[in-house]
Every structure is written in structure tokens, then in C-alpha cells.
Amino acid sequence: MRIITGKARGLKLTVPKNMDVRPTADRVKESLFNIIGTKIIGARVLDLFAGTGNLGLEAWSRGAAAVTFIDESRESLRLVQSNISKCHAEDDVQVIKGSAVKVIESMHRQDAGFDFAFCDPPYNKGWVQKVLLKLELFPILDDGGYLIVEHAKHDEIGSLAACFELVRQETYGETLLSFIRFAKV
């Protein structure tokens, strides 16, 4: 697993020794960032279920202004911190230990706002629906911001609230990327 392009291009990231964390494959990550394009430059990014920090650090490398990583696993947070250090990204990132759905609510109380939120939770556990509900109730995505979800092809997102619009889906084997735009109603 590596940073594909940008200021940390080619840097190999620390990966887990076991399969408790499932990092986004390089080909899926490259496609995701090709779709986002230059919109990532200067963006504020939230990496929910950060795992290794792979997605957030790729965003940082490509020019995101700030990245917030959230994970509740101590081991994952150790990986994230290690990878942040490897990238020398300490000045532009924040790491929060906690459940993604609980942290969304607390960030809303702090008036946090993000242009992009990456959501790559454990597959088939209902996390995507929980995150969508929290983001509807506690909107921390800015108007026109995107929630980008990596999920199993057979793990349905379900019906979306009026504030969300599914604008694109891409399939990579058993993995599906869903691009969901937020609009304040």
C-alpha cells in the first residue's frame, strides 16, 4: 500500500499484520481520486473508519488543506499515527479516537465542516446506514460536500434522505464506491 501521487508520492504506508483492517486497494483508491480530481485541493477531509489512514493521507498528499482521522481501534490509530509521521503530515491532520457515528454528533456541536468524508467501514455491518442517518441529523458536510462510501457490492445503501443525492457509483470486483452529494434543505 502506497501514496499514489502528490507530495508524498510513492511512500509505502505501514499496513496491519492481520486482516482486522481492510485497506482500500490501490486501484480503487486511484480511481476514487481520479473521479474527485482537483476538487481535493484545499479541501477539508474527514476519514471515518480511518484504518491505516490510507484515504486521508492520499487526500493530504494531493493537496487537501486538513484531514481529520477517526477510528475506535487502538491498533488502527497506531497505524494512522505511524503513517502520518512517515508522511510528515502532523501539522495538517487531527486524529480522534472514537466511534464514527458518535464523533459526527460531537463535531456538529463544535461547528466542524468538511468538503469530503470518506466512509470505509467494515463490510455488511450496517455502518453505512448509521453514518448516513447521523450526517442527516448532524450535518457536518458543507453544502455540496461529498460522502464517498466504499462498501460491498451487495451491501445496499438504502433510501437516502432528501439532503443526499447519489451522483455516481463505480464497481471494482466485489467493492462498490458510492459518491453521495450533500445539499442543505
Secondary structure, 3 states (H helix, E strand, C coil): CECCCCCCCCCECCCCCCCCCCCCCHHHHHHHHHHHHHHHCCCEEEEECCCCCHHHHHHHHCCCCEEEEEECCHHHHHHHHHHHHHHCCHHHEEEEECCHHHHHHHHHHCCCCEEEEEECCCCCCCHHHHHHHHHHHCCCEEEEEEEEEEEECCCCCCCCCCCEEEEEEEEECCEEEEEEEECCC
